[in-house]
Amino acid sequence: MTINVEYEAEKKLDLPYEDIITKVVEESLDYEGCPYEAEVNILITGNEDIRQINKEFRNIDNPTDVLSFPMIEYEKPSDFERLEETADDCFHPETGELLLGDIVISVDKVEEQAEKYGHSRTRELAFLVAHSMLHLCGYDHMEEEEREIMEKKQEEILSRGGFTR
């Protein structure tokens, strides 16, 4: 498993953020039954930088808490079985790891939302990673039913990892 974490925010998040991220990524993939070692890239930045990325990729000129950039198009969420058919597109040629995608997290939003929702910054960071990992596994929340499925999975992943409110 390769989890690349880059911290580019000016504001320091006084947490063992790499440990939290690693635990949630591993728990998410275990929960979803991913049979492969995987690679995930995570950028921790501030509101201004995530606003620019959000504007560039989604045409939304506002900061957001997390952005997900999946590398895989699934026929259905977490359908890992068909990926070997497209091995050249989905797996790192040198490591053989499944290339899941990229996650961008705003440290400012971690702090703001932890306070707003009345839980720890650790729990908020874990939530954003779990949420984004589900996107990297093909889930979405555009429809009510999809949203309910994602919320249930997020809570189960966080509970299994010990990240409760």
C-alpha positions in Angstrom: 0.0 0.0 0.0 1.3 3.4 -1.0 -0.2 6.4 0.6 1.5 9.6 -0.5 0.7 12.6 1.8 1.8 16.1 0.8 1.2 18.9 3.3 1.2 22.2 1.6 -1.0 24.2 3.9 0.5 27.2 5.8 -1.7 26.4 8.8 -0.4 23.4 10.8 -2.8 20.7 11.7 -1.6 19.6 15.2 -2.6 16.0 14.7 -0.9 12.7 13.7 -2.6 13.3 10.3 -0.5 10.7 8.4 -1.5 8.0 10.9 -5.1 9.0 10.7 -5.1 9.1 6.9 -3.4 5.7 6.7 -5.7 4.0 9.1 -8.8 5.4 7.3 -7.5 4.5 3.8 -6.7 1.0 4.9 -10.0 0.6 6.7 -11.9 1.9 3.7 -10.3 -0.5 1.3 -10.7 -3.4 3.7 -14.4 -2.5 4.2 -15.0 -2.3 0.4 -13.2 -5.7 -0.1 -10.4 -4.3 -2.4 -8.3 -7.4 -3.2 -5.3 -5.3 -4.3 -2.6 -3.3 -2.8 -3.4 0.3 -3.8 -1.9 3.7 -4.3 -3.6 6.9 -3.0 -2.3 10.4 -3.2 -3.5 13.0 -0.6 -2.8 16.7 -0.6 -3.5 18.7 2.5 -3.9 22.4 1.6 -5.7 25.5 2.7 -9.0 27.2 1.6 -7.4 29.4 -1.1 -5.6 26.5 -2.9 -8.6 24.2 -2.7 -10.8 27.0 -4.0 -8.6 27.3 -7.0 -8.6 23.6 -7.6 -12.4 23.5 -7.2 -12.8 26.4 -9.7 -10.5 24.7 -12.2 -12.0 21.3 -12.1 -15.6 21.9 -11.1 -16.2 25.5 -12.1 -17.2 26.3 -8.5 -15.3 29.4 -7.2 -15.6 28.5 -3.5 -13.4 26.6 -1.1 -14.7 23.1 -0.2 -13.7 20.6 2.4 -12.5 17.7 0.2 -12.1 16.9 -3.5 -11.8 13.5 -5.0 -10.2 12.6 -8.3 -10.8 8.9 -9.0 -8.5 7.2 -11.5 -11.0 4.3 -12.2 -14.4 4.3 -13.8 -16.4 1.5 -12.3 -19.5 -0.1 -13.8 -20.8 -0.3 -10.2 -19.1 0.9 -7.0 -16.2 -1.2 -5.7 -16.4 -3.6 -8.7 -12.8 -4.6 -8.4 -13.2 -7.9 -10.3 -13.3 -6.4 -13.8 -10.2 -4.2 -13.2 -7.7 -6.9 -14.3 -9.2 -6.7 -17.8 -7.9 -3.1 -18.0 -4.7 -3.7 -16.1 -2.7 -1.2 -18.2 -5.0 1.6 -17.1 -5.6 0.7 -13.5 -2.3 -0.6 -12.1 1.0 1.0 -11.6 3.4 -0.6 -14.1 6.3 -0.9 -11.6 4.6 -1.6 -8.3 1.5 -3.4 -9.5 -0.6 -1.4 -7.1 -4.1 -0.3 -8.0 -4.1 3.4 -8.9 -7.1 4.7 -7.0 -6.7 8.4 -7.4 -6.1 11.7 -5.6 -7.7 13.4 -2.6 -7.4 17.1 -1.7 -8.3 18.2 1.8 -8.6 21.7 3.2 -7.0 22.0 6.7 -9.1 25.1 7.2 -12.3 23.2 6.6 -11.2 20.4 8.9 -11.0 22.9 11.7 -14.1 24.8 10.8 -16.3 21.8 10.4 -15.0 20.0 13.5 -16.1 23.1 15.5 -19.4 23.4 13.6 -20.4 19.7 14.1 -19.1 19.5 17.6 -16.5 16.8 17.2 -12.7 16.5 17.1 -10.5 17.5 14.3 -9.3 13.9 14.2 -12.9 12.7 13.6 -13.4 15.4 10.9 -10.2 14.5 9.0 -11.1 10.8 9.2 -14.6 11.5 7.9 -13.3 13.5 4.9 -10.8 10.7 4.0 -13.5 8.0 4.4 -15.9 10.1 2.3 -13.3 10.7 -0.4 -12.2 7.0 -0.4 -15.7 6.0 -1.2 -15.6 8.3 -4.2 -12.4 6.7 -5.3 -14.2 3.4 -5.1 -16.9 4.6 -7.4 -19.6 5.9 -5.0 -21.4 9.1 -5.4 -24.2 11.1 -3.6 -26.0 12.9 -6.4 -29.3 10.9 -5.7 -30.9 10.5 -2.3 -30.4 6.7 -2.3 -26.7 7.1 -3.2 -26.3 9.6 -0.4 -27.9 7.3 2.1 -25.6 4.4 1.0 -22.5 6.6 1.3 -23.5 8.0 4.7 -24.0 4.5 6.1 -20.7 3.2 4.7 -18.8 6.3 6.0 -20.2 5.8 9.5 -19.3 2.0 9.4 -15.8 2.7 8.2 -15.3 5.4 10.9 -16.7 3.1 13.6 -14.5 0.2 12.6 -11.5 2.5 12.8 -12.5 3.9 16.2 -13.3 7.4 14.9 -16.6 7.9 16.7 -18.2 11.2 17.7 
